[in-house]
């Protein structure tokens, strides 16, 4: 896999641009070869600086099941990822945030053999943990204020805050699901009832479709019609009522529908629900039974998809009999761990992040007949739009202010707020739209599009926004001012942007450009920063 490098256009005059381009056409070839020598098709045993020789992480239950699956395909885990790779990977995967240079230096200098596990525990306590995972859950739960999901701004903010607080407090997942499934009350005062409002329609079948997708990881459209109708019965008494308050709505059980209700659970068991009972409660009791694999399997498969880039059952929200798991034992292992922990989602995260499977290299082996074999390496994937926006703003030293003038009340998000905390899916920007942020219309994982496009490349290579973020960055200016020695300047740019020191070859290429460019240290450093920002190593999780 080759990295993509920017061709900086730092000079003011056209002549200077041409001179710079000619120099960089030669420099970038050498630079690219130095940076990605380990990511070419000819892969040596250990690729520096992305891999290391020995495992510091003990094998856990996840690894045993994964290794057994790989062995069936004649494959094995890749080399351990290096500490430099791990710290960047775990920050992005756990908190959607790049590590500070000081955090990178401290981690690399830490001699403790358990420092990776210790870092994982530290990141659980960071505010950004709830920020980032709230963003992911808001995608699933369709948190937005405008068409086709009309929650309206006040309810949207209240709903996102409830989700964020649940994740911050580590609310057990079965309690989280029950609170949503059985909720009644005001959409503003009881924000979890917005689960029943964040749907494209309000008929029982549409509600059942949303429940199945969110909590069972399955698409009701793939079920036999009779089974789908049976499931919809549990939501046939959900009703909605306006109030005198502006944009307030009450979700309740329809008082006009009385009498016992006959229904059939998704496992085929018939039930009679008494007149005074909530059918949704009966469904939730069935779904949240510890031995009900529908519930545990769906969430651990989703968590695996979010952390590893691909579901054990893929896609993560398309569980059906003819879409079997790539490793049934791994899925069962994670599901058992969730139930034994009393639905503590962090226990599943902990199991995944502390596994060798997660901490292996992202470099595929050329001795595997099918490189797409499940779990054979860490999956390389582009940063989410919100995470990339925050990363660029972090480097540039200035955030993005978001504004929504409709619908009322108007929403103004200050620049100090990070994009991963943006509650409303209807509030967006050209950048977020360009880089595939989901519209939150469907709740499907596939709605987020992280595929690279020509428009994205042109923006990163040529936009004045990126140029200004680099040239006006207080962070980069401080590095340039405080590092009179050019080799230290290069090192600190790498630590800041790529979360690792440069290799000796990379340092040599950069210093040669500094000497020959005749642009001065500042413009040359800007060119280097632009190049690193446009590399796949920066733009992708690896």
C-alpha positions in Angstrom: 0.0 0.0 0.0 1.5 3.3 -1.1 1.0 6.5 0.8 -0.3 9.6 -1.0 1.8 12.7 -0.6 0.8 16.3 -1.1 2.6 18.5 -3.5 2.7 21.8 -1.6 2.2 25.1 -3.4 3.8 27.4 -0.9 5.4 29.9 -3.2 3.6 33.1 -4.0 4.7 33.5 -7.6 3.9 31.1 -10.4 7.7 30.7 -11.1 8.3 29.8 -7.5 5.4 27.3 -7.6 7.0 25.6 -10.6 10.4 25.5 -9.0 8.9 24.0 -5.9 6.9 21.4 -7.9 10.0 20.3 -9.7 12.0 19.9 -6.5 9.2 18.0 -4.9 8.7 15.7 -7.8 12.2 14.3 -7.1 12.0 14.6 -3.3 8.7 12.9 -2.9 9.7 9.8 -4.8 12.6 9.3 -2.3 10.4 10.4 0.6 7.6 8.0 -0.3 10.0 5.1 -0.7 11.5 5.9 2.7 8.1 6.2 4.4 6.4 3.2 2.9 9.1 0.7 2.3 7.4 -1.6 4.8 4.0 -1.2 3.1 5.0 -2.4 -0.3 4.1 -5.9 -1.6 7.5 -7.3 -0.7 7.1 -7.5 3.1 10.1 -8.5 5.3 9.7 -10.4 8.5 9.5 -7.2 10.7 8.7 -3.8 9.2 10.0 -0.8 11.0 8.7 1.4 12.4 5.2 -0.2 12.2 6.0 -3.6 13.7 8.0 -5.2 16.5 9.4 -8.7 17.0 7.9 -10.0 20.2 4.5 -9.8 21.9 4.2 -7.8 25.1 0.5 -8.7 25.2 -0.5 -12.1 26.5 -2.9 -14.2 24.5 -6.5 -14.0 25.7 -9.7 -15.9 25.0 -10.4 -13.8 21.8 -7.0 -14.7 20.4 -7.5 -18.4 20.9 -10.7 -18.5 18.9 -9.3 -16.2 16.2 -6.0 -18.2 15.9 -8.1 -21.4 15.5 -10.1 -19.8 12.7 -7.0 -18.6 10.9 -5.4 -22.0 11.2 -8.3 -23.4 9.2 -7.4 -21.1 6.4 -3.6 -21.8 6.6 -3.1 -18.3 8.1 -1.8 -16.8 11.3 -1.7 -13.5 13.1 0.7 -10.9 11.8 3.6 -9.5 13.7 2.8 -7.3 16.8 2.3 -3.7 16.0 4.9 -1.3 17.3 4.4 1.0 20.3 4.4 3.9 17.9 1.6 2.3 15.9 -0.3 1.2 19.0 -0.6 4.5 20.7 -2.0 6.3 17.6 -4.3 3.4 16.9 -5.8 3.1 20.4 -6.3 6.8 20.8 -8.2 7.0 17.5 -10.2 3.8 18.1 -11.1 4.5 21.8 -11.5 8.3 21.9 -11.4 9.5 18.3 -8.5 11.8 19.2 -4.8 12.1 18.3 -2.4 11.8 21.2 -0.4 14.8 22.3 3.3 14.7 21.5 4.1 14.5 25.2 1.8 11.5 25.6 3.6 9.8 22.7 7.0 10.5 24.1 6.0 9.3 27.6 4.5 6.1 26.3 7.4 5.2 24.1 9.8 5.8 27.0 7.7 3.7 29.4 9.6 0.4 30.1 6.6 -1.4 31.8 5.5 -4.6 30.0 1.9 -3.8 30.8 1.9 -0.2 29.6 -0.6 -1.0 26.7 -3.2 -2.4 29.1 -2.6 0.6 31.5 -3.1 3.1 28.6 -6.4 1.4 27.7 -7.7 1.8 31.3 -6.6 5.5 31.2 -8.5 6.2 28.0 -11.7 4.7 29.5 -11.6 7.6 32.0 -11.2 10.4 29.4 -14.1 12.6 28.5 -13.5 12.0 24.9 -14.4 8.3 25.4 -18.1 9.2 25.9 -17.8 11.9 23.3 -16.6 9.6 20.6 -18.9 6.6 21.3 -21.9 9.0 21.7 -21.2 10.0 18.1 -21.3 6.3 17.0 -24.5 5.6 18.9 -26.2 8.8 17.6 -25.6 7.4 14.1 -27.3 4.1 15.0 -30.2 5.9 16.9 -30.7 8.5 14.1 -30.2 11.5 16.3 -31.1 14.5 14.1 -33.6 17.4 14.1 -34.8 17.6 10.5 -36.4 15.5 7.7 -36.9 12.6 7.6 -36.2 12.3 11.3 -37.9 15.3 12.9 -36.8 15.3 16.5 -36.4 19.1 16.5 -33.4 20.8 18.1 -34.5 20.7 21.8 -35.3 17.0 21.7 -32.1 16.3 19.7 -29.9 17.9 22.3 -31.7 16.2 25.2 -31.5 12.8 23.5 -27.8 13.1 22.7 -27.1 14.3 26.3 -29.0 11.2 27.6 -26.9 8.9 25.4 -23.7 10.6 26.4 -24.5 10.4 30.1 -25.3 6.7 29.8 -21.9 6.0 28.2 -20.1 8.3 30.6 -21.7 6.4 33.6 -21.1 3.0 31.9 -24.8 2.2 32.1 -25.1 -1.6 31.6 -26.2 -2.3 28.1 -29.3 -4.2 29.0 -30.5 -1.2 31.1 -29.7 1.1 28.2 -31.8 -1.0 25.8 -34.7 -1.4 28.3 -34.8 2.3 28.9 -35.2 3.0 25.2 -37.6 0.1 24.4 -40.0 0.7 27.2 -39.9 4.5 27.4 -42.9 6.8 27.7 -43.3 10.5 28.4 -42.2 13.8 27.0 -39.7 14.0 24.2 -37.9 16.8 26.1 -38.3 15.7 29.7 -37.8 12.0 29.1 -35.3 12.1 26.2 -35.1 8.3 25.7 -38.6 8.4 24.2 -37.1 9.9 21.2 -36.2 6.4 20.2 -39.8 6.1 19.1 -39.7 9.4 17.3 -36.5 9.0 15.5 -38.1 6.8 12.8 -39.2 7.6 9.3 -42.8 6.5 10.1 -44.8 5.6 13.2 -46.7 2.5 12.3 -46.0 -0.7 14.2 -44.0 -2.3 11.4 -41.7 0.7 11.1 -41.1 0.7 14.8 -40.4 -3.1 14.8 -38.0 -2.5 11.9 -36.1 0.0 14.0 -36.0 -2.2 17.1 -34.8 -5.2 15.1 -32.0 -3.2 13.4 -30.8 -1.5 16.5 -30.9 -4.2 19.1 -31.0 -7.5 17.2 -28.7 -6.5 14.3 -31.2 -7.7 11.7 -33.3 -6.3 8.9 -36.9 -7.0 9.3 -37.4 -6.9 5.5 -35.4 -10.2 5.3 -37.8 -12.0 7.6 -40.9 -14.0 6.4 -43.8 -11.6 6.4 -45.7 -13.5 9.1 -42.8 -13.3 11.5 -42.4 -9.6 10.8 -46.1 -9.0 11.5 -45.8 -10.9 14.7 -43.0 -8.7 15.9 -44.8 -5.6 15.0 -47.6 -6.6 17.3 -45.5 -5.7 20.3 -45.4 -2.1 19.2 -49.0 -1.8 18.0 -50.1 0.2 21.0 -47.5 2.9 20.8 -49.2 6.3 20.4 -48.1 10.0 20.1 -49.8 13.1 21.5 -49.0 16.8 21.0 -48.9 19.2 24.0 -49.3 22.9 24.4 -45.6 23.3 24.6 -43.7 24.2 21.4 -42.5 21.1 19.6 -43.2 18.9 22.7 -44.7 15.5 22.1 -45.7 12.6 24.4 -45.0 9.0 23.6 -47.5 6.7 25.4 -49.6 3.6 25.1 -52.8 4.1 23.2 -55.6 4.1 25.8 -58.2 3.4 23.1 -56.7 -0.1 22.5 -57.8 -2.3 25.4 -58.1 -6.0 26.2 -55.6 -8.8 26.2 -53.2 -8.9 23.3 -52.1 -12.2 21.6 -48.6 -12.1 20.1 -45.8 -14.4 19.0 -42.2 -13.8 20.0 -39.4 -13.9 17.4 -38.4 -17.3 18.6 -41.9 -18.6 17.8 -43.3 -18.8 21.3 -46.9 -17.5 21.6 -47.7 -15.1 24.5 -50.9 -13.5 25.8 -50.2 -10.0 27.2 -52.7 -8.9 29.9 -54.8 -5.8 29.3 -52.9 -3.8 32.0 -49.4 -4.7 30.7 -47.2 -2.9 28.2 -46.5 -5.2 25.2 -43.1 -3.5 24.8 -42.2 -4.7 28.3 -43.0 -8.3 27.4 -40.8 -8.0 24.3 -38.0 -6.4 26.3 -38.2 -9.2 29.0 -37.7 -11.7 26.2 -35.0 -9.9 24.4 -32.9 -9.1 27.5 -32.9 -12.7 28.9 -29.2 -13.6 29.4 -29.5 -16.7 27.2 -31.1 -14.8 24.3 -28.3 -14.7 21.7 -30.2 -12.3 19.6 -29.3 -9.4 21.9 -25.8 -10.2 23.0 -24.7 -11.4 19.6 -25.9 -8.2 17.9 -24.1 -5.8 20.2 -20.7 -7.6 20.4 -20.7 -8.0 16.6 -21.4 -4.3 16.3 -18.6 -3.4 18.8 -16.2 -5.7 16.9 -17.1 -3.9 13.7 -16.5 -0.5 15.2 -13.1 -1.5 16.7 -11.8 -3.9 14.0 -13.3 -2.4 10.9 -15.5 -5.4 9.9 -18.1 -7.4 11.7 -17.6 -11.0 12.6 -21.0 -11.2 10.8 -20.7 -8.7 8.0 -22.4 -6.4 7.7 -22.9 -5.8 11.4 -26.6 -5.0 11.1 -27.5 -7.8 8.6 -27.6 -10.9 10.8 -29.6 -13.7 9.1 -29.2 -17.5 8.7 -27.6 -17.2 5.3 -25.0 -14.7 6.5 -22.9 -16.9 8.9 -20.1 -15.5 11.2 -16.6 -15.7 10.0 -15.6 -17.1 13.4 -18.6 -18.5 15.5 -16.3 -19.2 18.4 -15.1 -15.6 18.6 -18.7 -14.3 18.5 -19.7 -16.7 21.2 -16.6 -15.8 23.3 -17.5 -12.1 23.2 -21.2 -12.8 23.9 -20.4 -14.9 26.9 -18.1 -12.2 28.2 -20.8 -9.6 27.9 -23.4 -11.7 29.8 -20.9 -12.7 32.5 -20.0 -9.0 33.1 -23.7 -8.1 33.5 -23.7 -6.3 30.2 -20.8 -4.0 30.8 -19.8 -2.9 27.3 -16.4 -1.8 28.5 -15.6 -5.4 29.4 -16.0 -6.3 25.7 -13.9 -3.3 24.6 -11.3 -4.3 27.1 -11.2 -7.9 25.8 -10.9 -6.7 22.2 -8.3 -3.9 22.8 -6.1 -6.1 25.0 -6.1 -8.9 22.4 -3.2 -9.8 20.1 -5.8 -9.8 17.3 -6.4 -6.1 17.8 -2.7 -5.3 18.4 -1.4 -7.1 15.4 0.1 -5.3 12.4 -2.0 -3.8 9.7 0.4 -5.0 7.0 -1.0 -8.0 5.2 1.2 -11.1 4.7 2.1 -12.0 1.1 2.0 -15.7 2.1 -1.8 -15.7 2.6 -3.6 -17.0 -0.5 -6.6 -14.7 0.3 -5.5 -11.5 2.0 -9.1 -10.7 2.9 -9.3 -13.6 5.3 -11.0 -12.4 8.5 -8.7 -11.2 11.3 -5.5 -11.9 9.4 -4.3 -8.3 10.0 -5.7 -5.1 11.5 -8.0 -3.5 9.0 -6.7 -0.2 7.5 -9.6 2.3 7.2 -9.9 6.1 6.7 -10.6 8.3 9.7 -14.2 9.2 10.2 -15.1 12.6 8.9 -15.6 14.1 12.4 -12.3 12.6 13.7 -10.4 13.9 10.6 -11.9 17.4 11.0 -10.9 17.4 14.7 -7.4 16.2 13.9 -6.9 19.0 11.3 -8.2 21.6 13.7 -6.0 20.3 16.4 -3.0 20.7 14.2 -4.2 24.1 12.9 -5.1 25.4 16.4 -8.5 26.6 15.5 -11.8 24.7 15.6 -14.9 24.8 13.4 -18.1 26.7 14.4 -21.3 25.1 13.3 -24.5 27.0 12.8 -28.1 25.9 12.0 -30.6 28.7 11.3 -33.5 26.3 10.8 -35.5 24.9 12.4 -36.0 27.1 15.5 -34.5 27.4 18.0 -31.4 28.3 16.1 -28.3 26.3 17.0 -24.8 27.8 17.3 -21.9 25.5 18.1 -18.8 27.4 19.3 -15.4 26.6 17.8 -14.2 25.3 21.1 -16.5 22.3 20.8 -15.0 19.4 18.9 -16.8 17.9 15.9 -17.2 14.5 17.6 -19.4 16.2 20.1 -21.8 17.5 17.5 -25.2 16.2 18.6 -27.4 16.9 15.7 -27.0 15.0 12.4 -28.8 17.8 10.6 -26.0 20.2 11.4 -23.2 19.7 9.0 -20.6 21.3 6.8 -19.1 20.9 3.3 -16.2 19.1 4.9 -18.3 16.6 6.8 -20.5 16.0 3.7 -17.4 15.5 1.5 -15.8 13.0 3.9 -18.8 10.8 4.3 -20.5 11.7 7.6 -23.8 9.8 7.7 -27.1 11.7 7.3 -28.5 9.6 10.1 -31.6 8.7 8.1 -31.5 4.9 8.3 -29.5 3.7 11.3 -27.5 1.5 9.0 -23.7 1.1 9.4 -23.3 1.5 5.7 -24.7 5.0 5.8 -21.2 6.3 6.9 -19.0 6.3 3.8 -15.3 6.3 4.5 -14.3 5.6 0.9 -11.7 8.0 -0.5 -12.8 10.3 -3.4 -11.2 12.6 -5.9 -12.9 15.6 -4.2 -11.4 14.7 -0.9 -7.9 14.4 -2.4 -8.2 17.7 -4.2 -9.4 19.4 -1.0 -6.5 18.0 1.1 -3.9 18.8 -1.7 -5.0 22.2 -2.9 -7.5 23.9 -0.5 -6.6 27.2 1.1 -8.2 25.9 4.3 -5.5 23.3 4.7 -2.8 25.8 3.7 -4.1 28.3 6.3 -4.3 25.6 9.0 -0.6 24.9 8.5 0.7 28.4 7.9 -1.2 29.9 10.8 -0.9 27.0 13.3 0.3 28.1 16.7 1.3 24.4 17.4 3.5 24.2 14.3 4.9 27.7 14.8 6.0 26.7 18.3 7.7 23.7 16.9 9.6 25.7 14.3 10.5 28.4 16.8 11.7 26.1 19.6 13.7 23.7 17.5 16.7 25.4 16.0 18.3 22.1 15.0 16.6 20.8 11.9 16.7 17.2 12.9 14.8 18.0 16.0 12.3 20.1 14.0 11.7 17.1 11.7 11.3 14.7 14.6 8.8 16.9 16.4 6.7 17.4 13.2 6.6 13.6 12.8 5.7 13.1 16.5 2.9 15.8 16.2 1.3 14.7 12.9 2.1 10.9 12.7 2.5 10.2 16.4 5.9 8.6 15.9 9.5 9.6 15.4 10.9 9.6 11.8 13.2 6.9 10.6 16.8 7.8 9.9 16.0 7.6 6.2 13.0 9.9 6.5 15.1 12.4 8.5 17.8 12.4 5.9 15.3 13.0 3.0 13.6 15.8 4.9 16.9 17.5 5.8 18.1 17.3 2.2 15.0 19.1 1.1 15.4 21.8 3.8 19.0 22.4 2.5 18.1 22.5 -1.2 14.7 24.2 -1.2 16.0 27.8 -0.5 12.6 28.5 1.0 13.8 29.0 4.5 13.1 26.8 7.5 9.5 28.0 8.0 8.2 27.4 4.5 10.1 24.1 4.3 8.6 22.9 7.5 5.2 23.9 6.2 5.9 21.8 3.1 6.8 18.8 5.3 3.7 19.2 7.4 1.6 19.4 4.3 3.2 16.2 3.0 2.6 14.3 6.2 -1.0 15.5 6.4 -1.6 14.1 2.9 -0.1 10.8 3.7 -2.2 7.7 4.1 -0.4 7.2 7.4 -2.2 10.3 8.7 -5.5 9.9 7.0 -6.0 6.3 7.9 -6.2 4.1 11.0 -3.5 1.6 10.7 
